[in-house]
Amino acid sequence: FMEAALPRLNAPAIPNGPAMPEGWQPPNPVESLIGRIGDLAAKEAELRLLAESIPALIFRGDRDLRCRYANRRYAEFFGFRQEDIVGKGIADILGEEAANAIQQRLQAALGGDTVRYRATRHSTASGEDHHLDVSVVPERDESGTVVGFYALMLDVTPEVLAEQTLRKQHAFQDAL
């Protein structure tokens, strides 16, 4: 009666361990690793698509203020190809004067603070000045240590120009 209720075990027993059911195969570590790599590659591709699709300039910097990632919009805005901007320092990208102007803000982000500000930057690509709303947030590792920062920049030039036009119109009307 008991023999009929138990599964048939045909595999050799592991010393001091249970016998394995017939047909059982140990997981293949190589296939498991390949599956995980495939999953990670798919997630990375999804994140890259997202970073390239949103209408923002995205930058990831390290503690040495070097570029670790920039989306295409960011790279082209400052006159670089995406593959050429990685590894460059902030001063090499923005110029010494602009890099010095934001140094304190970047240090605050590296100290763990989120920083938001509006800046005017000259685009090498368009040859025009652009008004940018900038958010800089710390990048933390698993232990919570700040290892770098992310900067997200939104071009708000049309809004700023519209506000300036309205102010001029109001000033003109008030002068009448």
Buried (B, 14 or more C-beta within 10 A) or exposed (E): EEEEEEEEEEEEEEEEEEBBEEEEEEEEEEEEEEEEEEEEEEEEEEEEEEBEEEEBBBBBBBEEBBBBBBBBBBBBBBEBEBEEBBEBEBBBBBBEEBBEEBEEBBEBBBEEEEBEEEBEBBBEEEEEEBBBBBBBBBBEEEEEEBEBBBBBBBBBBEEBEEEEEEEEEEEEEEEE
